[in-house]
Amino acid sequence: MYERRTKPLLPRRAFRVRMAQTILMALALILVSLGIGMAGYHGFEKLSWLDSFENAAMILSGMGPVSPVNTDAGKFFAGCYALYSGLALVSTVALIFAPIFHRFLHKFHLPEDK
């Protein structure tokens, strides 16, 4: 996916396209994760779709749940979803910053013009 260190630096236009692609992938990961959380809260806790969205979004962003969890199945789901959300958050940040970090390292290792 990324150019080797022996290759020239990617032009800015191509880099912007690469960034747009990674941002779209990160957005897809967030939307799928949000959908999983909404379905879980709606199914296990019988929350409305709006309340399910609120709880899933708060957990996915690292803030914590809003509505109390009453059922055992809901508590198990909330715990698993919270663990998953932590990994999803870290993965999303890594996905977005990987091309930036790669470009920085690639530019740093380019041979100097004399």
OpenMM code with the backbone's topology and positions (N, CA, C; nanometers):
from openmm import Vec3, app, unit

residues = "MET TYR GLU ARG ARG THR LYS PRO LEU LEU PRO ARG ARG ALA PHE ARG VAL ARG MET ALA GLN THR ILE LEU MET ALA LEU ALA LEU ILE LEU VAL SER LEU GLY ILE GLY MET ALA GLY TYR HIS GLY PHE GLU LYS LEU SER TRP LEU ASP SER PHE GLU ASN ALA ALA MET ILE LEU SER GLY MET GLY PRO VAL SER PRO VAL ASN THR ASP ALA GLY LYS PHE PHE ALA GLY CYS TYR ALA LEU TYR SER GLY LEU ALA LEU VAL SER THR VAL ALA LEU ILE PHE ALA PRO ILE PHE HIS ARG PHE LEU HIS LYS PHE HIS LEU PRO GLU ASP LYS".split()
positions = [
    Vec3(0.0813, -0.1190, 0.0000),
    Vec3(0.0000, 0.0000, 0.0000),
    Vec3(0.0862, 0.1262, 0.0000),
    Vec3(0.1958, 0.1230, 0.0712),
    Vec3(0.2832, 0.2399, 0.0775),
    Vec3(0.4062, 0.2173, -0.0085),
    Vec3(0.4629, 0.3277, -0.0556),
    Vec3(0.5832, 0.3176, -0.1386),
    Vec3(0.7041, 0.2815, -0.0538),
    Vec3(0.7973, 0.2128, -0.1175),
    Vec3(0.9195, 0.1706, -0.0493),
    Vec3(1.0102, 0.2910, -0.0283),
    Vec3(1.1077, 0.2749, 0.0552),
    Vec3(1.1962, 0.3866, 0.0863),
    Vec3(1.2842, 0.4242, -0.0327),
    Vec3(1.3024, 0.3334, -0.1266),
    Vec3(1.3826, 0.3638, -0.2455),
    Vec3(1.3021, 0.4388, -0.3517),
    Vec3(1.1722, 0.4436, -0.3361),
    Vec3(1.0855, 0.5137, -0.4317),
    Vec3(1.0765, 0.6620, -0.3946),
    Vec3(1.0425, 0.7468, -0.4928),
    Vec3(1.0284, 0.8898, -0.4614),
    Vec3(0.9063, 0.9161, -0.3736),
    Vec3(0.9073, 1.0326, -0.3113),
    Vec3(0.7970, 1.0733, -0.2253),
    Vec3(0.6701, 1.0877, -0.3087),
    Vec3(0.5608, 1.0420, -0.2558),
    Vec3(0.4324, 1.0487, -0.3234),
    Vec3(0.3932, 1.1954, -0.3442),
    Vec3(0.3458, 1.2316, -0.4639),
    Vec3(0.3025, 1.3709, -0.4848),
    Vec3(0.1878, 1.4083, -0.3905),
    Vec3(0.1751, 1.5373, -0.3634),
    Vec3(0.0742, 1.5836, -0.2676),
    Vec3(-0.0672, 1.5436, -0.3074),
    Vec3(-0.0978, 1.5511, -0.4339),
    Vec3(-0.2329, 1.5148, -0.4796),
    Vec3(-0.2622, 1.3672, -0.4503),
    Vec3(-0.1668, 1.2811, -0.4803),
    Vec3(-0.1837, 1.1380, -0.4531),
    Vec3(-0.1899, 1.1122, -0.3021),
    Vec3(-0.1149, 1.1903, -0.2257),
    Vec3(-0.1193, 1.1759, -0.0805),
    Vec3(-0.2563, 1.2160, -0.0264),
    Vec3(-0.3151, 1.3222, -0.0819),
    Vec3(-0.4491, 1.3633, -0.0392),
    Vec3(-0.5521, 1.2558, -0.0723),
    Vec3(-0.5363, 1.1908, -0.1870),
    Vec3(-0.6264, 1.0807, -0.2227),
    Vec3(-0.6092, 0.9659, -0.1227),
    Vec3(-0.4851, 0.9337, -0.0880),
    Vec3(-0.4581, 0.8282, 0.0101),
    Vec3(-0.5213, 0.8627, 0.1451),
    Vec3(-0.5092, 0.9885, 0.1872),
    Vec3(-0.5685, 1.0309, 0.3140),
    Vec3(-0.7207, 1.0205, 0.3087),
    Vec3(-0.7795, 1.0600, 0.1960),
    Vec3(-0.9249, 1.0501, 0.1823),
    Vec3(-0.9696, 0.9044, 0.1917),
    Vec3(-0.8944, 0.8147, 0.1318),
    Vec3(-0.9283, 0.6720, 0.1385),
    Vec3(-0.9197, 0.6194, 0.2812),
    Vec3(-0.8163, 0.6561, 0.3528),
    Vec3(-0.8028, 0.6063, 0.4900),
    Vec3(-0.9087, 0.6672, 0.5817),
    Vec3(-0.9446, 0.7928, 0.5568),
    Vec3(-1.0500, 0.8545, 0.6367),
    Vec3(-1.1830, 0.7857, 0.6087),
    Vec3(-1.2083, 0.7495, 0.4840),
    Vec3(-1.3308, 0.6753, 0.4516),
    Vec3(-1.3315, 0.5375, 0.5175),
    Vec3(-1.2165, 0.4706, 0.5198),
    Vec3(-1.2084, 0.3410, 0.5881),
    Vec3(-1.2340, 0.3577, 0.7386),
    Vec3(-1.1775, 0.4614, 0.7970),
    Vec3(-1.1985, 0.4871, 0.9398),
    Vec3(-1.3451, 0.5192, 0.9681),
    Vec3(-1.4067, 0.5977, 0.8806),
    Vec3(-1.5479, 0.6296, 0.8962),
    Vec3(-1.6341, 0.5042, 0.8850),
    Vec3(-1.5991, 0.4152, 0.7923),
    Vec3(-1.6729, 0.2891, 0.7789),
    Vec3(-1.6592, 0.2050, 0.9059),
    Vec3(-1.5393, 0.1996, 0.9629),
    Vec3(-1.5185, 0.1256, 1.0871),
    Vec3(-1.6028, 0.1837, 1.2007),
    Vec3(-1.6087, 0.3157, 1.2082),
    Vec3(-1.6882, 0.3808, 1.3126),
    Vec3(-1.8366, 0.3523, 1.2922),
    Vec3(-1.8837, 0.3617, 1.1680),
    Vec3(-2.0264, 0.3387, 1.1421),
    Vec3(-2.0670, 0.1940, 1.1698),
    Vec3(-1.9821, 0.0989, 1.1302),
    Vec3(-2.0121, -0.0418, 1.1585),
    Vec3(-2.0124, -0.0658, 1.3095),
    Vec3(-1.9157, -0.0097, 1.3791),
    Vec3(-1.9085, -0.0250, 1.5244),
    Vec3(-2.0296, 0.0374, 1.5923),
    Vec3(-2.0705, 0.1528, 1.5442),
    Vec3(-2.1882, 0.2190, 1.5994),
    Vec3(-2.3137, 0.1356, 1.5737),
    Vec3(-2.3228, 0.0769, 1.4558),
    Vec3(-2.4367, -0.0091, 1.4236),
    Vec3(-2.4430, -0.1319, 1.5128),
    Vec3(-2.3290, -0.1924, 1.5390),
    Vec3(-2.3246, -0.3090, 1.6286),
    Vec3(-2.3719, -0.2696, 1.7685),
    Vec3(-2.3237, -0.1570, 1.8171),
    Vec3(-2.3644, -0.1105, 1.9496),
    Vec3(-2.5118, -0.0772, 1.9565),
    Vec3(-2.5628, -0.0109, 1.8547),
    Vec3(-2.7056, 0.0233, 1.8534),
    Vec3(-2.7917, -0.1022, 1.8511),
    Vec3(-2.7541, -0.1991, 1.7682),
    Vec3(-2.8318, -0.3234, 1.7605),
    Vec3(-2.8275, -0.3977, 1.8939),
    Vec3(-2.7122, -0.3995, 1.9582),
    Vec3(-2.6999, -0.4672, 2.0872),
    Vec3(-2.7840, -0.4034, 2.1957),
    Vec3(-2.7759, -0.2725, 2.2072),
    Vec3(-2.8549, -0.2041, 2.3098),
    Vec3(-3.0044, -0.2126, 2.2807),
    Vec3(-3.0399, -0.2050, 2.1542),
    Vec3(-3.1814, -0.2152, 2.1186),
    Vec3(-3.2339, -0.3567, 2.1453),
    Vec3(-3.1524, -0.4565, 2.1131),
    Vec3(-3.1954, -0.5946, 2.1308),
    Vec3(-3.1904, -0.6436, 2.2743),
    Vec3(-3.0818, -0.6151, 2.3449),
    Vec3(-3.0651, -0.6675, 2.4806),
    Vec3(-3.1351, -0.5835, 2.5873),
    Vec3(-3.1305, -0.4538, 2.5726),
    Vec3(-3.1860, -0.3654, 2.6756),
    Vec3(-3.3197, -0.3044, 2.6369),
    Vec3(-3.3661, -0.3335, 2.5177),
    Vec3(-3.4949, -0.2817, 2.4685),
    Vec3(-3.5015, -0.1287, 2.4741),
    Vec3(-3.3878, -0.0644, 2.4480),
    Vec3(-3.3852, 0.0817, 2.4409),
    Vec3(-3.4371, 0.1259, 2.3045),
    Vec3(-3.4867, 0.2486, 2.2971),
    Vec3(-3.5271, 0.3023, 2.1669),
    Vec3(-3.4022, 0.3176, 2.0799),
    Vec3(-3.4241, 0.3333, 1.9501),
    Vec3(-3.3092, 0.3463, 1.8604),
    Vec3(-3.2266, 0.4707, 1.8937),
    Vec3(-3.2939, 0.5775, 1.9333),
    Vec3(-3.2213, 0.6996, 1.9677),
    Vec3(-3.1393, 0.6810, 2.0948),
    Vec3(-3.1983, 0.6177, 2.1962),
    Vec3(-3.1231, 0.5900, 2.3192),
    Vec3(-3.0105, 0.4896, 2.2939),
    Vec3(-3.0361, 0.3932, 2.2065),
    Vec3(-2.9311, 0.2973, 2.1698),
    Vec3(-2.8162, 0.3679, 2.1004),
    Vec3(-2.8491, 0.4626, 2.0125),
    Vec3(-2.7447, 0.5413, 1.9459),
    Vec3(-2.6640, 0.6206, 2.0478),
    Vec3(-2.7327, 0.6831, 2.1422),
    Vec3(-2.6635, 0.7638, 2.2432),
    Vec3(-2.5676, 0.6785, 2.3260),
    Vec3(-2.6138, 0.5650, 2.3748),
    Vec3(-2.5274, 0.4776, 2.4543),
    Vec3(-2.4101, 0.4256, 2.3725),
    Vec3(-2.4372, 0.3788, 2.2504),
    Vec3(-2.3299, 0.3248, 2.1667),
    Vec3(-2.2281, 0.4328, 2.1333),
    Vec3(-2.2753, 0.5518, 2.0997),
    Vec3(-2.1833, 0.6610, 2.0653),
    Vec3(-2.0987, 0.7025, 2.1861),
    Vec3(-2.1592, 0.7060, 2.3031),
    Vec3(-2.0839, 0.7453, 2.4218),
    Vec3(-1.9773, 0.6419, 2.4576),
    Vec3(-2.0115, 0.5148, 2.4471),
    Vec3(-1.9124, 0.4113, 2.4765),
    Vec3(-1.8044, 0.4100, 2.3690),
    Vec3(-1.8442, 0.4236, 2.2420),
    Vec3(-1.7477, 0.4213, 2.1324),
    Vec3(-1.6491, 0.5373, 2.1415),
    Vec3(-1.6937, 0.6497, 2.1947),
    Vec3(-1.6049, 0.7654, 2.2074),
    Vec3(-1.5225, 0.7623, 2.3361),
    Vec3(-1.5485, 0.6629, 2.4219),
    Vec3(-1.4707, 0.6501, 2.5442),
    Vec3(-1.5308, 0.7218, 2.6634),
    Vec3(-1.6517, 0.7725, 2.6516),
    Vec3(-1.7129, 0.8482, 2.7605),
    Vec3(-1.7851, 0.7594, 2.8613),
    Vec3(-1.8418, 0.6492, 2.8165),
    Vec3(-1.9141, 0.5606, 2.9072),
    Vec3(-2.0623, 0.5619, 2.8786),
    Vec3(-2.1355, 0.4642, 2.9333),
    Vec3(-2.2783, 0.4542, 2.9042),
    Vec3(-2.3591, 0.5646, 2.9724),
    Vec3(-2.4766, 0.5910, 2.9151),
    Vec3(-2.5664, 0.6931, 2.9702),
    Vec3(-2.6799, 0.6261, 3.0465),
    Vec3(-2.7457, 0.5307, 2.9827),
    Vec3(-2.8591, 0.4605, 3.0447),
    Vec3(-2.8081, 0.3446, 3.1295),
    Vec3(-2.8748, 0.3181, 3.2421),
    Vec3(-2.8347, 0.2022, 3.3228),
    Vec3(-2.8655, 0.0717, 3.2487),
    Vec3(-2.7790, -0.0267, 3.2684),
    Vec3(-2.7973, -0.1576, 3.2059),
    Vec3(-2.8623, -0.2484, 3.3098),
    Vec3(-2.9772, -0.3077, 3.2742),
    Vec3(-3.0565, -0.3811, 3.3728),
    Vec3(-3.0459, -0.5323, 3.3625),
    Vec3(-3.0341, -0.5855, 3.2418),
    Vec3(-3.0348, -0.7315, 3.2253),
    Vec3(-2.8937, -0.7875, 3.2287),
    Vec3(-2.8827, -0.9148, 3.2630),
    Vec3(-2.7514, -0.9798, 3.2627),
    Vec3(-2.6931, -0.9851, 3.1220),
    Vec3(-2.7778, -1.0176, 3.0240),
    Vec3(-2.7304, -1.0224, 2.8854),
    Vec3(-2.6850, -0.8843, 2.8401),
    Vec3(-2.7581, -0.7810, 2.8819),
    Vec3(-2.7204, -0.6447, 2.8475),
    Vec3(-2.5882, -0.6043, 2.9113),
    Vec3(-2.5656, -0.6483, 3.0327),
    Vec3(-2.4394, -0.6178, 3.1008),
    Vec3(-2.3223, -0.6875, 3.0325),
    Vec3(-2.3439, -0.8124, 2.9918),
    Vec3(-2.2388, -0.8847, 2.9208),
    Vec3(-2.2094, -0.8174, 2.7867),
    Vec3(-2.3148, -0.7801, 2.7149),
    Vec3(-2.2954, -0.7106, 2.5878),
    Vec3(-2.2229, -0.5779, 2.6087),
    Vec3(-2.2661, -0.5006, 2.7082),
    Vec3(-2.2044, -0.3699, 2.7334),
    Vec3(-2.0557, -0.3840, 2.7654),
    Vec3(-2.0192, -0.4859, 2.8425),
    Vec3(-1.8778, -0.5086, 2.8728),
    Vec3(-1.7977, -0.5453, 2.7497),
    Vec3(-1.8511, -0.6372, 2.6710),
    Vec3(-1.7814, -0.6767, 2.5474),
    Vec3(-1.7725, -0.5611, 2.4492),
    Vec3(-1.8813, -0.4840, 2.4387),
    Vec3(-1.8821, -0.3702, 2.3470),
    Vec3(-1.7838, -0.2623, 2.3925),
    Vec3(-1.7719, -0.2429, 2.5223),
    Vec3(-1.6759, -0.1448, 2.5739),
    Vec3(-1.5323, -0.1870, 2.5421),
    Vec3(-1.5022, -0.3157, 2.5597),
    Vec3(-1.3677, -0.3642, 2.5241),
    Vec3(-1.3417, -0.3480, 2.3746),
    Vec3(-1.4397, -0.3860, 2.2947),
    Vec3(-1.4271, -0.3709, 2.1493),
    Vec3(-1.4109, -0.2237, 2.1116),
    Vec3(-1.4860, -0.1366, 2.1754),
    Vec3(-1.4818, 0.0058, 2.1421),
    Vec3(-1.3447, 0.0660, 2.1689),
    Vec3(-1.2809, 0.0229, 2.2757),
    Vec3(-1.1456, 0.0716, 2.3028),
    Vec3(-1.0500, 0.0347, 2.1919),
    Vec3(-1.0593, -0.0892, 2.1456),
    Vec3(-0.9743, -0.1324, 2.0335),
    Vec3(-1.0114, -0.0616, 1.9040),
    Vec3(-1.1411, -0.0407, 1.8824),
    Vec3(-1.1851, 0.0276, 1.7609),
    Vec3(-1.1367, 0.1721, 1.7592),
    Vec3(-1.1379, 0.2377, 1.8744),
    Vec3(-1.0902, 0.3756, 1.8822),
    Vec3(-0.9409, 0.3839, 1.8499),
    Vec3(-0.8632, 0.2968, 1.9101),
    Vec3(-0.7186, 0.2954, 1.8832),
    Vec3(-0.6918, 0.2612, 1.7369),
    Vec3(-0.7657, 0.1653, 1.6831),
    Vec3(-0.7474, 0.1253, 1.5429),
    Vec3(-0.7828, 0.2384, 1.4475),
    Vec3(-0.8878, 0.3116, 1.4783),
    Vec3(-0.9286, 0.4229, 1.3927),
    Vec3(-0.8230, 0.5326, 1.3926),
    Vec3(-0.7712, 0.5649, 1.5083),
    Vec3(-0.6669, 0.6671, 1.5169),
    Vec3(-0.5422, 0.6208, 1.4417),
    Vec3(-0.5040, 0.4950, 1.4577),
    Vec3(-0.3867, 0.4416, 1.3874),
    Vec3(-0.4087, 0.4424, 1.2372),
    Vec3(-0.5278, 0.4091, 1.1944),
    Vec3(-0.5592, 0.4064, 1.0517),
    Vec3(-0.5459, 0.5447, 0.9901),
    Vec3(-0.5905, 0.6463, 1.0612),
    Vec3(-0.5835, 0.7826, 1.0086),
    Vec3(-0.4405, 0.8357, 1.0103),
    Vec3(-0.3655, 0.8071, 1.1150),
    Vec3(-0.2313, 0.8638, 1.1262),
    Vec3(-0.1221, 0.7835, 1.0538),
    Vec3(-0.1498, 0.6615, 1.0117),
    Vec3(-0.0483, 0.5791, 0.9451),
    Vec3(0.0072, 0.6446, 0.8190),
    Vec3(-0.0756, 0.6973, 0.7279),
    Vec3(-0.0174, 0.7601, 0.6088),
    Vec3(0.0643, 0.8850, 0.6406),
    Vec3(0.0217, 0.9599, 0.7419),
    Vec3(0.0951, 1.0812, 0.7801),
    Vec3(0.2315, 1.0429, 0.8360),
    Vec3(0.2327, 0.9445, 0.9253),
    Vec3(0.3574, 0.8986, 0.9854),
    Vec3(0.4500, 0.8390, 0.8791),
    Vec3(0.3924, 0.7614, 0.7858),
    Vec3(0.4726, 0.7024, 0.6786),
    Vec3(0.5347, 0.8109, 0.5917),
    Vec3(0.4563, 0.9120, 0.5573),
    Vec3(0.5093, 1.0208, 0.4732),
    Vec3(0.6218, 1.0941, 0.5450),
    Vec3(0.6033, 1.1185, 0.6749),
    Vec3(0.7073, 1.1853, 0.7525),
    Vec3(0.8365, 1.1033, 0.7509),
    Vec3(0.8268, 0.9728, 0.7789),
    Vec3(0.9464, 0.8887, 0.7797),
    Vec3(1.0082, 0.8768, 0.6412),
    Vec3(0.9229, 0.8666, 0.5401),
    Vec3(0.9748, 0.8565, 0.4028),
    Vec3(1.0493, 0.9838, 0.3657),
    Vec3(0.9920, 1.0988, 0.3970),
    Vec3(1.0575, 1.2263, 0.3656),
    Vec3(1.1874, 1.2413, 0.4441),
    Vec3(1.1882, 1.1936, 0.5658),
    Vec3(1.3058, 1.2007, 0.6511),
    Vec3(1.4212, 1.1167, 0.5948),
    Vec3(1.3877, 1.0061, 0.5271),
    Vec3(1.4898, 0.9154, 0.4768),
    Vec3(1.5239, 0.9349, 0.3302),
    Vec3(1.4679, 1.0364, 0.2681),
    Vec3(1.5036, 1.0627, 0.1275),
    Vec3(1.6489, 1.1107, 0.1198),
    Vec3(1.7180, 1.0755, 0.0123),
    Vec3(1.8547, 1.1244, -0.0013),
    Vec3(1.8543, 1.2770, -0.0198),
    Vec3(1.9543, 1.3401, 0.0353),
    Vec3(1.9649, 1.4869, 0.0238),
    Vec3(2.0086, 1.5249, -0.1155),
    Vec3(1.9480, 1.6324, -0.1687),
    Vec3(1.9901, 1.6862, -0.2982),
    Vec3(2.1151, 1.7698, -0.2782),
    Vec3(2.2104, 1.7504, -0.3684),
    Vec3(2.3348, 1.8283, -0.3551),
    Vec3(2.3528, 1.9197, -0.4722),
] * unit.nanometer
topology = app.Topology()
chain = topology.addChain("A")
for resn in residues:
    res = topology.addResidue(resn, chain)
    for name in ("N", "CA", "C"):
        topology.addAtom(name, app.Element.getBySymbol(name[0]), res)
